[in-house]
Amino acid sequence: MTGDHPWQPGAGRHDPHRRLVAGMVLLAVLLAAILSSPGCTSAGDDPVIGTWEWTDGKEYVERYTFHPDHTFSAEALGSAFTGTWEARGNGRYLVTYRYRDDPGAGEPLTELVVFDRATDAIYFPAHRRVG
């Protein structure tokens, strides 16, 4: 009578429906493990995160930093700026910022920044990653 009762060892071993269900459960567990790994869902994986700069080749340098918490900081034209950024899809980012020295005054500035994965550069105009 070995293998006849559903709770005995070896019972249902050759049942194709049971093998299909077991395979689907295994696939679901593997998929959940992959999607929950930090590399797949981390907000810090956005390619624009980091520090970028542009220089005229002389002494003038503009530096922009996109932080993982979606804040933004910049140094350009002898001034400092702070603000926020949001992904708009297809390598485009909307950046809204103000002068850091006087954050409550004036209208916020808004720029559309484009990230080019092939050159690892952002454009307003091309700023190269430095950090």
C-alpha positions in Angstrom: 0.0 0.0 0.0 3.0 2.3 -0.1 2.3 5.5 -2.1 -1.5 5.1 -2.2 -2.3 7.4 0.6 -1.8 11.2 -0.1 0.3 11.8 3.0 2.6 8.8 2.5 6.1 9.4 1.1 6.1 9.2 -2.6 2.4 9.8 -3.0 1.5 12.0 -6.0 5.1 12.0 -7.2 4.1 11.4 -10.7 1.0 13.6 -10.8 1.6 16.3 -13.5 -0.8 18.7 -11.9 1.1 18.6 -8.6 4.4 19.1 -10.4 2.9 22.1 -12.2 1.7 23.7 -9.0 5.1 23.0 -7.3 6.9 24.6 -10.2 4.6 27.7 -10.1 5.2 28.1 -6.4 9.0 27.9 -6.9 8.8 30.4 -9.7 6.8 32.8 -7.5 9.2 32.5 -4.6 12.2 33.2 -6.9 10.5 36.2 -8.5 9.7 37.6 -5.1 13.3 37.2 -4.0 14.6 38.9 -7.1 12.2 41.9 -6.9 12.8 42.4 -3.2 16.6 42.6 -3.6 18.0 46.1 -3.0 19.4 46.4 -6.5 15.9 46.2 -8.1 13.9 48.6 -6.0 16.2 51.0 -4.3 15.4 54.7 -5.0 19.2 55.3 -4.8 19.7 53.5 -8.1 18.5 56.4 -10.3 21.3 57.2 -12.8 21.1 60.9 -12.2 22.1 60.6 -8.6 25.5 62.0 -8.0 27.5 65.2 -8.6 28.0 66.7 -12.1 30.0 69.6 -13.3 30.6 71.7 -16.3 33.6 73.9 -16.9 34.7 76.4 -19.5 38.2 75.0 -19.3 39.5 78.0 -17.5 38.4 78.8 -14.0 34.6 78.8 -14.2 32.9 75.6 -12.9 29.2 74.8 -12.4 28.5 71.9 -10.0 25.1 70.1 -9.6 24.3 67.4 -7.1 21.2 65.1 -7.3 20.7 63.5 -3.9 18.9 60.1 -3.4 16.1 61.8 -1.3 15.2 63.9 -4.4 16.8 67.0 -3.2 19.0 69.1 -5.4 21.9 71.5 -4.8 24.0 73.5 -7.1 26.9 76.0 -7.3 27.0 78.2 -10.3 27.5 81.8 -11.3 29.0 82.5 -7.9 25.8 81.5 -6.1 24.4 78.4 -4.4 21.0 76.9 -5.1 18.8 74.2 -3.4 15.7 72.5 -4.6 14.1 69.2 -5.6 14.2 66.9 -8.6 11.7 64.4 -10.0 12.1 61.8 -12.7 9.9 62.4 -15.8 10.8 59.2 -17.7 13.1 58.5 -20.7 16.1 60.1 -18.9 14.3 63.4 -18.3 14.3 65.1 -14.9 12.4 68.2 -13.7 14.5 70.3 -11.4 13.0 73.1 -9.3 15.3 75.3 -7.3 15.9 78.7 -5.6 18.9 80.7 -4.4 20.1 79.0 -1.2 21.0 82.4 0.4 17.5 83.6 0.1 15.2 80.6 -0.3 11.9 82.5 0.4 12.4 85.3 -2.2 11.7 85.2 -5.8 10.1 82.7 -8.1 11.5 79.2 -8.2 13.6 78.3 -11.2 12.6 75.2 -13.2 14.7 73.3 -15.6 14.3 70.1 -17.6 17.5 68.1 -17.4 18.3 65.2 -19.8 20.5 62.3 -18.8 22.3 60.5 -21.6 23.2 57.0 -20.5 25.6 56.5 -23.5 27.9 59.4 -22.5 27.0 59.4 -18.7 26.3 63.1 -19.0 23.4 65.4 -18.1 22.5 68.2 -20.3 21.9 71.8 -19.4 24.5 71.7 -21.1 26.7 68.6 -20.8 27.9 68.2 -17.2 30.3 65.3 -16.5 30.0 63.1 -13.4 32.6 63.8 -10.8 31.2 62.1 -7.8 
